[in-house]
Amino acid sequence: MKQAYLAALAVLASFAFFVCTACGPTSSGGHGQPADDDASPVDDDLTPAADDDATPADDDLSPDDDDNNDASPGDDDEQEVFVVGAKGTILHYEGATWSPMDSGTVMDLQSVWGSSRSDIYAAGTTFSSYEDPIGGVLLHYDGSAWSDGPTLPGADAQIYSNVWGTSASDVYITGGAIYGYDWGSFPYVLGLIFHYDGASWSIALRWFYIGYFVFAGVWGSSPSDVFAIGNWDNYDLVNPESGFVIVHSDGKRWTLMDAASNVGGYYHLAAIWGTSHSDVFAVGNSGYPNVGDMVMHYDGLTWSASYPNGGGGLYNVWGASASGVFSTGATPSIGYVQHYNGSYWSQTPLDNNTLFPGLWGTSASDVFAAGDSGQGVIYHYDGSSWSPMNIGSTVPALAGVWCPAR
């Protein structure tokens, strides 16, 4: 169970973390050769939409500006935390104990986010093998019960990697969809970003690539300032290449950012988060030749890379401020947390043989990390130290965390 779920998480967050470290450096300036339907390179200005049946459309399906940019779920001081994981696992915390919730599915869940306590989405993908998805699942919680979420436009066997939004009427889901298979039965996957405008879901961006491409995460400071990360692999055994892209939407149009050209070697990104347009972090694995953690930072003008030397790969990032940023990572032997104080990163080991893909908090002294050590584990940070929480001994692997603001 652990190996299968870790493989799924590796695909979603950074599907070649472990494969790419044995390969040589990339070419093509770091973002491969994403292409349109005739396999020609895309422009830096990306066509931003498709309609509900996944055919090309005009710009009017791009995310609209929204006067309500506040994603705060309310001013109720009661602490609540939602954690999702394998086999449809959803745990709920109300300040004292963790209790299971009925999700109504046995599909794996990897991400959870809400605009309020009565408007929460959980999304995930179950894989039959390392990179072959059975299909994605989307759930919605209305404050009383979980139910099947809306059917998103596009092809079957979709991959849902991350859900995030600025409000109830501005929600994104990243992922992809299979469009064929190569000679070795590896799936060809095109990247997809879905958007909900309060009335309907649409495909905000489709990224075609001859190989495997998945959008892994999304974050923004407002509806007119949204960043998304994607990873690609060309499946070429003779000249293997893989890498990442970062795209940005101003609410009307998606553009490709110059990010991957600033680093060398194989690399993938797992998560993205920021405090503002000029302070954005994207984390992942640098691969060959700089094997280990990689942090990309955007200052409003350029992306730059740093390597905190955690010895593994980073899987998530969240922060309370520009000087209180957390990132979870793992080596083959231990899971850890990196903390950025505005000047440098420091590392705290958490648990042996554990991967922590889930990370969220309400403040710099109230942070949760969820993961898998053969069973589900959750750690809490109180501002001075990390400690394991009692969730029982039969909880499956955990992957996503979300906390309503307090």
C-alpha positions as CSV (number, residue, x, y, z in Angstrom):
1,M,0.0,0.0,0.0
2,K,2.7,2.4,0.9
3,Q,4.7,1.9,-2.3
4,A,1.7,2.3,-4.5
5,Y,0.5,5.5,-2.8
6,L,4.0,7.0,-2.7
7,A,4.3,6.3,-6.4
8,A,1.0,8.1,-7.0
9,L,2.1,11.1,-5.0
10,A,5.4,11.2,-6.9
11,V,3.5,11.3,-10.2
12,L,1.2,14.1,-9.0
13,A,3.8,16.2,-7.3
14,S,6.9,15.6,-9.3
15,F,6.4,12.4,-11.3
16,A,10.1,11.9,-12.1
17,F,11.7,12.8,-8.8
18,F,13.4,9.4,-8.6
19,V,13.7,8.5,-12.3
20,C,15.4,11.8,-13.4
21,T,18.3,11.6,-10.9
22,A,19.9,8.9,-13.0
23,C,19.7,10.9,-16.2
24,G,21.9,13.5,-17.8
25,P,21.2,17.2,-18.1
26,T,18.3,18.6,-20.2
27,S,18.4,20.7,-23.3
28,S,15.7,23.0,-24.8
29,G,16.2,25.8,-22.2
30,G,14.6,23.8,-19.4
31,H,10.9,23.6,-20.4
32,G,11.1,20.9,-23.0
33,Q,9.0,21.3,-26.2
34,P,5.4,21.7,-25.2
35,A,3.4,21.9,-28.4
36,D,0.0,22.4,-29.9
37,D,-1.9,19.7,-31.8
38,D,0.6,19.7,-34.7
39,A,3.6,19.4,-32.3
40,S,4.9,22.9,-33.0
41,P,6.2,24.9,-30.0
42,V,3.8,27.2,-28.2
43,D,4.3,30.9,-27.9
44,D,5.0,32.5,-24.5
45,D,1.4,33.9,-24.6
46,L,-0.7,30.9,-24.0
47,T,-4.2,30.5,-25.5
48,P,-6.2,30.6,-22.3
49,A,-9.3,28.5,-22.6
50,A,-11.4,25.6,-23.8
51,D,-15.1,25.1,-23.5
52,D,-17.0,22.5,-21.6
53,D,-16.5,19.8,-24.2
54,A,-12.7,20.4,-24.3
55,T,-12.6,22.0,-27.7
56,P,-10.7,25.3,-28.3
57,A,-12.6,28.4,-27.3
58,D,-12.3,32.2,-27.1
59,D,-10.7,34.2,-24.3
60,D,-14.1,34.7,-22.5
61,L,-13.6,31.5,-20.5
62,S,-10.5,32.8,-18.8
63,P,-10.9,33.6,-15.1
64,D,-12.7,36.9,-14.5
65,D,-11.8,39.5,-11.9
66,D,-13.7,39.0,-8.7
67,D,-14.4,41.7,-6.2
68,N,-14.2,39.2,-3.4
69,N,-10.5,38.4,-3.1
70,D,-10.7,37.3,0.5
71,A,-10.5,33.5,0.9
72,S,-10.9,33.7,4.6
73,P,-13.6,31.3,5.7
74,G,-14.9,33.3,8.6
75,D,-14.1,34.6,12.0
76,D,-15.1,31.5,14.1
77,D,-12.3,30.9,16.5
78,E,-12.9,27.1,16.8
79,Q,-10.0,25.2,15.3
80,E,-10.7,22.9,12.5
81,V,-8.4,20.9,10.2
82,F,-9.3,18.6,7.2
83,V,-6.8,16.0,6.0
84,V,-7.3,13.6,3.0
85,G,-5.5,10.5,1.9
86,A,-5.5,7.1,0.3
87,K,-8.7,5.0,-0.1
88,G,-11.0,8.0,0.3
89,T,-9.7,8.8,3.7
90,I,-10.8,12.1,5.2
91,L,-10.0,13.1,8.8
92,H,-11.5,16.0,10.7
93,Y,-10.0,17.8,13.7
94,E,-11.9,20.1,16.0
95,G,-9.3,21.1,18.5
96,A,-9.3,18.0,20.6
97,T,-9.4,14.7,18.6
98,W,-9.3,13.5,15.0
99,S,-12.3,11.7,13.6
100,P,-12.9,10.0,10.3
101,M,-15.5,11.4,7.8
102,D,-17.5,9.4,5.3
103,S,-16.1,10.4,1.9
104,G,-18.3,8.0,-0.1
105,T,-15.3,6.9,-2.2
106,V,-12.4,4.4,-2.1
107,M,-10.4,6.5,-4.6
108,D,-7.2,8.1,-3.4
109,L,-7.3,11.8,-2.4
110,Q,-4.3,14.0,-2.5
111,S,-5.5,17.6,-2.1
112,V,-8.1,19.6,-0.1
113,W,-9.0,23.3,0.0
114,G,-12.1,25.3,0.9
115,S,-13.4,28.9,0.8
116,S,-15.2,28.3,4.1
117,R,-16.2,25.5,6.4
118,S,-19.2,24.8,4.3
119,D,-17.5,24.9,0.9
120,I,-14.6,22.5,0.7
121,Y,-13.2,20.5,-2.2
122,A,-11.2,17.3,-2.1
123,A,-9.5,16.0,-5.2
124,G,-7.2,13.1,-6.1
125,T,-6.2,10.4,-8.5
126,T,-5.9,6.6,-8.2
127,F,-3.1,5.0,-10.3
128,S,-3.0,1.4,-11.5
129,S,0.8,1.6,-11.9
130,Y,3.5,4.3,-11.5
131,E,2.3,6.7,-14.2
132,D,-1.0,5.2,-15.4
133,P,-4.1,6.8,-13.8
134,I,-7.3,4.9,-13.4
135,G,-9.1,8.3,-13.0
136,G,-9.6,11.3,-10.8
137,V,-12.2,12.0,-8.1
138,L,-13.6,15.3,-7.0
139,L,-15.7,15.7,-3.8
140,H,-17.5,18.6,-2.2
141,Y,-18.4,19.3,1.4
142,D,-21.3,21.6,2.2
143,G,-20.7,21.7,6.0
144,S,-22.9,18.6,6.6
145,A,-21.7,15.8,4.3
146,W,-19.3,15.0,1.5
147,S,-20.8,14.2,-1.9
148,D,-19.6,13.8,-5.5
149,G,-18.3,17.0,-6.9
150,P,-19.1,18.3,-10.4
151,T,-18.0,16.4,-13.5
152,L,-15.2,18.5,-15.0
153,P,-14.9,19.0,-18.8
154,G,-12.5,17.0,-20.9
155,A,-11.4,13.4,-21.4
156,D,-11.7,10.3,-19.2
157,A,-8.9,9.0,-16.9
158,Q,-8.2,12.5,-15.7
159,I,-5.5,13.4,-13.1
160,Y,-6.4,15.8,-10.4
161,S,-3.3,16.9,-8.5
162,N,-4.2,20.1,-6.6
163,V,-7.2,22.3,-5.7
164,W,-7.0,25.9,-4.6
165,G,-8.8,29.2,-5.0
166,T,-9.3,32.7,-3.8
167,S,-13.0,32.5,-3.1
168,A,-16.1,30.3,-3.6
169,S,-16.4,31.8,-7.1
170,D,-12.7,31.5,-8.1
171,V,-11.5,27.9,-7.8
172,Y,-8.8,26.1,-9.7
173,I,-7.9,22.4,-10.1
174,T,-4.7,21.3,-11.8
175,G,-3.9,18.0,-13.4
176,G,-4.1,16.4,-16.8
177,A,-5.7,13.7,-19.0
178,I,-4.5,10.7,-21.0
179,Y,-4.7,11.2,-24.8
180,G,-2.9,8.0,-25.9
181,Y,-0.1,5.6,-25.1
182,D,3.5,5.1,-26.5
183,W,5.0,1.8,-27.6
184,G,5.9,0.9,-24.0
185,S,2.4,1.4,-22.8
186,F,3.3,4.6,-21.0
187,P,0.4,7.1,-21.1
188,Y,0.7,10.3,-23.1
189,V,-0.8,13.0,-20.8
190,L,-1.7,16.6,-21.6
191,G,-1.7,19.2,-18.8
192,L,-5.0,20.8,-17.8
193,I,-6.0,23.6,-15.5
194,F,-9.7,23.7,-14.6
195,H,-11.5,26.9,-13.4
196,Y,-14.8,27.5,-11.6
197,D,-16.2,31.1,-11.9
198,G,-19.1,30.6,-9.5
199,A,-21.4,29.4,-12.2
200,S,-19.7,26.6,-14.2
201,W,-16.4,24.8,-14.6
202,S,-14.2,25.2,-17.7
203,I,-10.8,24.3,-19.0
204,A,-8.7,27.5,-18.4
205,L,-5.5,26.1,-19.9
206,R,-4.6,23.0,-21.9
207,W,-0.9,22.1,-22.4
208,F,-0.1,19.5,-25.1
209,Y,3.2,17.7,-25.0
210,I,4.4,14.5,-26.8
211,G,5.1,12.6,-23.6
212,Y,3.9,13.1,-20.0
213,F,2.8,16.6,-18.8
214,V,0.9,17.3,-15.6
215,F,0.1,20.6,-13.9
216,A,1.0,19.9,-10.3
217,G,0.0,23.0,-8.4
218,V,-1.6,26.5,-8.4
219,W,-1.5,29.6,-6.2
220,G,-2.2,33.3,-6.6
221,S,-2.5,36.5,-4.7
222,S,-5.8,37.4,-6.3
223,P,-8.0,36.4,-9.3
224,S,-5.8,38.5,-11.6
225,D,-2.5,37.1,-10.3
226,V,-2.4,33.3,-10.5
227,F,0.7,31.1,-10.9
228,A,0.7,27.4,-11.9
229,I,3.5,24.8,-12.1
230,G,3.7,21.8,-14.5
231,N,6.2,18.9,-15.0
232,W,7.0,17.0,-18.2
233,D,8.9,13.9,-19.3
234,N,9.6,12.9,-22.9
235,Y,9.7,9.1,-22.4
236,D,12.8,8.9,-24.7
237,L,15.1,6.1,-23.6
238,V,17.9,7.3,-25.9
239,N,17.8,11.0,-25.2
240,P,15.7,11.4,-22.0
241,E,14.6,14.8,-21.0
242,S,12.3,16.2,-18.3
243,G,11.7,19.5,-16.6
244,F,9.1,22.0,-15.4
245,V,7.2,25.1,-16.5
246,I,5.7,28.0,-14.6
247,V,2.8,29.9,-16.1
248,H,1.0,33.0,-14.9
249,S,-2.5,34.4,-15.5
250,D,-3.5,38.0,-15.2
251,G,-7.1,37.0,-15.1
252,K,-7.4,37.2,-18.8
253,R,-4.5,35.4,-20.4
254,W,-1.9,32.7,-19.4
255,T,1.7,33.3,-20.2
256,L,4.8,31.2,-19.9
257,M,7.3,32.6,-17.4
258,D,11.1,32.4,-17.9
259,A,11.9,30.2,-14.9
260,A,13.4,26.8,-16.0
261,S,16.2,28.5,-17.9
262,N,17.6,29.8,-14.6
263,V,18.6,26.3,-13.4
264,G,20.5,23.4,-14.9
265,G,19.9,19.7,-14.9
266,Y,16.7,17.7,-14.5
267,Y,14.1,19.2,-12.1
268,H,10.5,19.0,-11.2
269,L,8.3,21.2,-9.0
270,A,5.8,19.8,-6.5
271,A,4.0,22.9,-5.0
272,I,3.8,26.7,-5.1
273,W,2.8,29.3,-2.6
274,G,3.5,33.0,-1.9
275,T,2.7,36.1,0.1
276,S,2.3,38.4,-2.8
277,H,3.1,38.8,-6.5
278,S,6.7,39.7,-5.7
279,D,7.3,36.9,-3.1
280,V,6.4,33.5,-4.5
281,F,8.0,30.1,-3.7
282,A,7.9,26.9,-5.8
283,V,9.6,23.8,-4.4
284,G,10.6,20.4,-5.8
285,N,13.6,18.3,-6.6
286,S,16.5,19.5,-8.6
287,G,17.7,16.1,-9.8
288,Y,20.9,15.7,-11.8
289,P,23.4,17.3,-11.3
290,N,22.3,19.1,-8.1
291,V,20.5,16.1,-6.5
292,G,18.5,17.4,-3.5
293,D,15.9,20.0,-2.6
294,M,15.3,22.9,-4.9
295,V,13.5,26.1,-4.1
296,M,12.5,28.6,-6.9
297,H,11.7,32.1,-5.7
298,Y,10.0,34.9,-7.7
299,D,10.7,38.5,-6.6
300,G,8.2,40.1,-9.1
301,L,10.8,40.3,-11.8
302,T,12.7,37.1,-12.1
303,W,12.8,33.5,-10.9
304,S,15.9,32.3,-9.1
305,A,16.9,28.8,-7.7
306,S,18.4,27.8,-4.4
307,Y,19.3,24.4,-3.0
308,P,18.7,24.1,0.8
309,N,20.6,20.8,0.8
310,G,18.0,18.7,2.5
311,G,19.3,15.7,0.6
312,G,16.0,14.6,-0.9
313,G,13.1,16.4,-2.5
314,L,10.5,19.0,-1.3
315,Y,6.9,18.1,-1.7
316,N,4.9,21.1,-0.4
317,V,5.3,24.7,0.7
318,W,3.1,27.0,2.9
319,G,3.8,30.0,5.0
320,A,2.4,32.5,7.5
321,S,4.5,35.4,6.2
322,A,7.6,36.2,4.1
323,S,9.8,35.3,7.1
324,G,7.8,32.3,8.2
325,V,7.8,29.8,5.3
326,F,7.6,26.0,5.7
327,S,8.4,23.3,3.3
328,T,8.1,19.5,3.8
329,G,10.6,17.1,2.2
330,A,12.0,13.6,2.3
331,T,15.1,11.5,1.7
332,P,14.8,7.7,1.2
333,S,15.3,7.4,5.0
334,I,13.7,10.4,6.7
335,G,11.0,13.0,6.4
336,Y,11.7,16.6,7.4
337,V,10.6,20.2,7.4
338,Q,12.5,23.1,6.1
339,H,11.9,26.6,7.6
340,Y,12.7,29.9,6.0
341,N,13.1,32.9,8.3
342,G,13.5,35.5,5.5
343,S,17.3,34.9,5.2
344,Y,18.1,31.2,5.2
345,W,16.5,27.7,5.4
346,S,16.9,25.4,8.3
347,Q,15.9,21.7,8.6
348,T,14.1,19.8,11.3
349,P,13.9,15.9,10.9
350,L,10.4,14.6,11.7
351,D,10.0,10.9,11.1
352,N,12.0,8.0,9.7
353,N,10.9,6.6,6.3
354,T,8.2,9.1,6.0
355,L,6.9,11.3,3.2
356,F,5.0,14.5,4.1
357,P,3.1,15.8,1.0
358,G,0.5,17.6,3.2
359,L,1.2,21.0,4.7
360,W,-1.0,23.9,5.8
361,G,-1.5,26.1,8.8
362,T,-3.3,29.1,10.3
363,S,-0.3,30.9,11.7
364,A,3.5,30.6,12.3
365,S,2.6,28.7,15.5
366,D,-0.1,26.5,14.2
367,V,1.1,24.3,11.3
368,F,0.1,20.8,10.3
369,A,2.1,18.3,8.2
370,A,0.5,15.0,7.0
371,G,2.1,12.0,5.4
372,D,2.8,8.3,5.2
373,S,5.2,6.1,7.1
374,G,3.5,2.9,6.2
375,Q,0.4,4.4,7.7
376,G,-1.0,7.9,8.0
377,V,0.9,10.3,10.3
378,I,0.2,14.0,11.3
379,Y,2.6,16.3,13.0
380,H,1.8,19.7,14.5
381,Y,4.1,22.7,15.0
382,D,3.2,25.1,17.9
383,G,5.8,27.7,17.2
384,S,8.7,26.0,19.0
385,S,8.7,22.3,18.1
386,W,7.0,19.7,16.0
387,S,5.2,16.8,17.7
388,P,3.2,13.8,16.4
389,M,-0.5,13.7,16.9
390,N,-2.6,10.8,17.9
391,I,-4.7,9.7,14.9
392,G,-4.8,5.9,15.6
393,S,-2.9,3.1,14.1
394,T,-5.1,2.0,11.2
395,V,-5.2,5.3,9.2
396,P,-4.0,4.9,5.5
397,A,-1.4,7.2,3.9
398,L,-2.3,10.9,4.1
399,A,-1.5,13.5,1.6
400,G,-3.4,16.8,1.8
401,V,-4.2,19.3,4.6
402,W,-6.4,22.4,4.8
403,C,-7.3,24.6,7.8
404,P,-9.9,27.3,7.8
405,A,-8.5,30.6,9.0
406,R,-9.0,31.3,12.7
